[in-house]
Amino acid sequence: MEQPIINRVASSSLISLDLAEFIPQGERAVFDLKDYLFQGMILREKDFRLAIKEFDWFVFRGKSVAIYCSTDAIIPTWAYMLVATKVNGVAALSMKGSPEELEKKLFLQELDKKDWSTFDGAKVIIKGCSDLVDPDFSFFEATQRLIPWVSSLMYGEPCSTVPVFKKTS
């Protein structure tokens, strides 16, 4: 007589958490100040102010925008402030930083929306395969939020996990 196949993972109390669920939707855009530098090195105030005035800021409507300079130039603080006055109220979100920093900020905002107390006393596995911009950052931040709540935390897939944390009584 054959024994039925039992999926022990599916019947366990383990909760699998996929951090890809926290990757925010929406369009991203970049405003790179390098495009406004004289000879690729110097920001001239008069030219910059004119370019900023003539720029169509509505291309950023509803988008998340990273504002930075991709070249190794010294950009005065007021230049970022001037861009902020133009993009404010147009973009869904804007920040001074690289596109990667923007992704991190958006990811943190998504994490902060989660009610982590729903994992109170749970055994959680954070799935290891995700298309995250900075996986180390993402897993670190999720771990920080889970530690106060979970009884145990693991990394990987239910069939092969790496123990990360176990609450002691």
ABEGO torsion letter per residue (X at the ends): XBBBBBBAAAABABBBBBAAAABBBEBBBBBBAAAABBGGABBBAAAAAAAAAABBAAAABGBBBBBBBABBBBBBAAAAAAAAAAABGABABBBBEBAAAAAAAAAAAAAAABBAAAABGBBBBBBABBBBABAAAAAAAAAAAAAAABABBBBEBAABBBBABBBBX
